[in-house]
């Protein structure tokens, strides 16, 4: 595929935007740790989506959104805002979606390569 053609990269960008605006939507901007995490990871996911979309081939750069998705998923427990249910559930759902989106590109890229056989 050529650059800027994979829907998964646009999905990663959209996930980043949704994660960024989540504290505003749920009125949780006063919770500094949860909101700051959503802002930071939202921007990073958006930038990772742009970087992945700019690549002509799906190569190792797709691992960045996948890792950010895992970080987004575990962030409520690591940073201690699992009790802020709206932001925690948003992080869990969007983290899973980011991993699935990036993982589908990685899977499709690996399925298209000829496998080498080791004798």
Residue pairs with C-beta under 8 A, 6 or more apart in sequence:
1 56
1 57
1 58
2 56
3 53
3 54
3 55
3 56
4 53
4 54
6 52
6 53
6 58
6 105
8 52
8 101
8 102
8 104
8 105
9 49
9 50
9 52
9 53
9 105
10 49
10 53
11 49
11 97
11 101
12 45
12 46
12 48
12 49
12 52
12 65
12 98
12 101
12 102
13 45
13 46
13 49
13 50
13 53
14 49
15 45
15 49
15 69
15 94
15 97
15 98
15 101
16 41
16 42
16 43
16 44
16 45
16 46
16 47
16 48
16 49
17 42
17 46
18 42
18 90
18 94
19 38
19 41
19 42
19 45
19 72
19 90
19 91
19 94
20 38
20 39
20 42
20 43
20 46
21 42
22 28
22 38
22 42
22 86
22 87
22 90
22 94
23 29
23 31
23 34
23 35
23 38
23 39
23 87
26 86
26 87
26 90
28 34
28 35
28 84
28 86
28 87
29 35
31 81
31 84
31 87
33 79
33 80
33 81
34 76
34 79
34 81
34 84
34 87
34 88
35 87
37 75
37 79
37 81
37 91
38 87
38 90
38 91
41 68
41 71
41 72
41 75
41 91
44 68
45 65
45 68
45 69
45 72
45 98
48 64
48 65
48 68
49 65
51 61
51 64
52 58
52 61
52 62
52 64
52 65
52 102
52 105
55 61
57 109
58 105
58 106
58 108
58 109
59 109
62 102
62 105
62 106
62 109
63 102
63 106
64 102
65 98
65 101
65 102
66 98
66 99
66 102
66 103
66 106
68 98
69 94
69 95
69 96
69 97
69 98
69 99
69 100
69 101
69 102
70 95
70 99
71 95
72 91
72 94
72 95
72 98
73 91
73 92
73 95
73 96
73 99
74 95
75 81
75 91
75 95
76 82
76 84
76 87
76 88
76 91
76 92
81 87
81 88
82 88
